[in-house]
Amino acid sequence: MTATLFSPIKLGPYTLPNRCAMAPMTRNRAAAGNVPQALNVKYYEQRTSAGLIITEGSQVSPQGIGYPNTPGIYTAEQVAGWKKVTAAVHAKGGHIFLQLWHVGRISHPSLQPAGALPLAPSAIKPAGQVYTFQGMQDYVAPHALTTGEIPAIIEQFRSAAKHALEAGFDGVEIHGANGYLLDQFLRDGSNTRTDGYGGTIARRARLMLEVTEAVCGVWGGNRVGIRLSPLQPFNDVRDSTPEETFSFVVRELNRFNLAYLHITEMGRDAPGVAGPAFDLLKLRKIWKGVYMTNSGYDLARANAAIGRGDADMVSFGAPFLANPDLPARMEQGVPLNTPDQATFYGGSEKGYTDYPFMS
Ligand SMILES: Cc1cc2nc3c(=O)[nH]c(=O)nc-3n(C[C@H](O)[C@H](O)[C@H](O)COP(=O)(O)O)c2cc1C
């Protein structure tokens, strides 16, 4: 029988009831100290019917912060806050992975400890502006990490992975996408280093692979996922040879026997902006494990992709944000609520926990 979005799937040690994942989504609603709070518990608990919930990006260290009120995973208070989220999701039989995040240069001194410069592979100022507590401000030229400073970054990911384990998550997703730190290292538009972490594709991929190794050391590979965005120009990233770069990374990632590879196709509608376009299915063919795809999917496209074998799972962002019971609605053909962009980032219940369930 052909698999559909509603077929169960083995993911690492888990059997998920469906292939419909909730994509990671930053919602800027953590309490003081970047601590998850009761409101966040309710939001995730409402969405437990996802085969897998992937949380919003959660910074691995104070330097990893790029936006106001995003939750972290580096203090005891943050771990205690996340524990309430995982307990609520587990009480309803759900599965939840935490997305481990370091924004790199996509930050601002006003968001950094002691007003320091954000960190990056190279001192290249990204185009655009950053949302700060003082409103929109220009990005700054970041501090290029010295070779000697890189082990501390890997340690931050390792320590965050341990905290995630303590907080009761079922696994973690390494955020290697969307122009944040690991993606900045990977792509030659943001990495012009001449040490062991720059130059060739293998050297640009090195930090991502060393972080993956560290995180797998804590969790075992089969409870770790990774997200990549090969066509995504967001946050001013590009690469001169994305097909070669991402083929190399996916081939190398195979050795960790990860729970899944999560590819977002974001950027496919602006071909060429992040570098020469290529067919992402080539990565699906290189990857030996569970392949999750994302971006702009609806039920028909998701079932077509799964049916053809182009993907094993599909993650939904905006549709899940606006529909706490998305899988059931899709399965029963019930119309979806429309996402309200004005309440995506920041605020409280409105546009967060008040989207109606189907009656
Ligand atoms: C409000 C919002 C916040 C997001 N935050 C994150 C994030 O923290 N980490 C991430 O990898 N992607 C993030 N994304 C991207 C989504 O995971 C997803 O790739 C994107 O929404 C496309 O999928 P969709 O068409 O199903 O919405 C965010 C998207 C939205 C709408």
The ligand as a Gaussian input file, in Angstrom:
#p B3LYP/6-31G(d) Opt

LIG

0 1
 C        6.652000      32.423000      12.531000
 C        7.731000      31.564000      11.933000
 C        8.868000      31.295000      12.672000
 C        9.874000      30.458000      12.162000
 N       10.957000      30.125000      12.945000
 C       11.814000      29.155000      12.546000
 C       12.788000      28.620000      13.446000
 O       12.885000      28.981000      14.633000
 N       13.629000      27.672000      12.958000
 C       13.559000      27.228000      11.658000
 O       14.348000      26.360000      11.266000
 N       12.622000      27.708000      10.810000
 C       11.737000      28.624000      11.219000
 N       10.720000      29.035000      10.386000
 C       10.551000      28.401000       9.077000
 C        9.530000      27.260000       9.171000
 O       10.076000      26.186000       9.939000
 C        9.170000      26.700000       7.782000
 O       10.345000      26.253000       7.154000
 C        8.489000      27.744000       6.903000
 O        7.400000      28.341000       7.578000
 C        7.975000      27.115000       5.590000
 O        7.041000      26.080000       5.853000
 P        5.453000      26.327000       5.646000
 O        5.278000      26.754000       4.207000
 O        4.796000      25.029000       5.942000
 O        5.049000      27.440000       6.567000
 C        9.741000      29.906000      10.865000
 C        8.589000      30.201000      10.116000
 C        7.592000      31.003000      10.632000
 C        6.337000      31.243000       9.835000

